[in-house]
Amino acid sequence: MTPEEKVLLDRTLKLSEENNKILLDLRKSVRLAFLWGLMKFVLIVGPLILGYIYLEPYLGSYMDTIKSAQELLQGF
């Protein structure tokens, strides 16, 4: 192996190690972004779904009251 080839091989090794480090950091960033997006989704949509599930019986009776009030007003 000539000295030039050895220099090129060492340079290639350093570049590949640097690329590997960049790729690992990028993978970590993508994972964190996915988890953050999932957490935001759960924090926004979760309470909406739970609120609908728990409040739906009350909203049904409230809607019945509104319908009867509308029918009463239409009678006048």
C-alpha positions in Angstrom: 0.0 0.0 0.0 1.4 3.4 -1.0 1.4 6.3 1.4 -1.2 8.1 -0.8 -3.5 5.1 -0.6 -3.0 5.0 3.2 -3.9 8.7 3.5 -7.0 8.2 1.3 -8.1 5.2 3.4 -7.6 7.1 6.6 -9.6 10.1 5.2 -12.4 7.7 4.1 -12.5 6.2 7.5 -12.8 9.5 9.2 -15.5 10.6 6.8 -17.5 7.4 7.3 -17.3 7.7 11.1 -18.5 11.3 10.8 -21.4 10.3 8.5 -22.3 7.5 11.0 -22.4 10.0 13.9 -24.6 12.4 11.8 -27.0 9.5 10.9 -27.3 8.4 14.5 -28.1 11.9 15.6 -30.6 12.3 12.8 -32.3 9.0 13.8 -32.5 10.2 17.4 -34.1 13.5 16.3 -36.7 11.7 14.2 -37.6 9.4 17.1 -38.0 12.4 19.4 -40.1 14.3 16.8 -42.4 11.3 16.5 -42.8 10.9 20.2 -43.5 14.6 20.6 -46.1 14.5 17.8 -47.7 11.5 19.4 -47.8 13.1 22.8 -49.4 16.3 21.3 -52.0 14.2 19.5 -52.9 12.3 22.7 -53.0 15.5 24.8 -55.3 17.2 22.3 -57.5 14.4 21.0 -57.7 12.2 24.1 -59.6 14.7 26.3 -62.0 15.4 23.4 -62.8 11.8 23.0 -63.1 11.2 26.8 -65.2 14.3 27.1 -67.6 13.2 24.5 -67.9 9.7 26.0 -68.6 11.0 29.5 -70.7 14.0 28.5 -72.8 12.4 25.8 -75.6 11.2 28.1 -76.0 14.7 29.5 -75.9 16.3 26.1 -78.6 13.9 24.9 -81.0 15.1 27.7 -80.0 18.7 27.0 -80.8 18.3 23.3 -84.2 16.9 24.2 -84.9 19.9 26.4 -83.9 22.3 23.6 -86.2 20.4 21.1 -89.1 20.6 23.4 -88.5 24.3 24.0 -88.4 24.8 20.2 -91.6 23.0 19.8 -93.2 25.1 22.5 -92.0 28.3 20.8 -93.3 27.1 17.4 -96.7 26.6 19.0 -97.0 30.3 19.6 
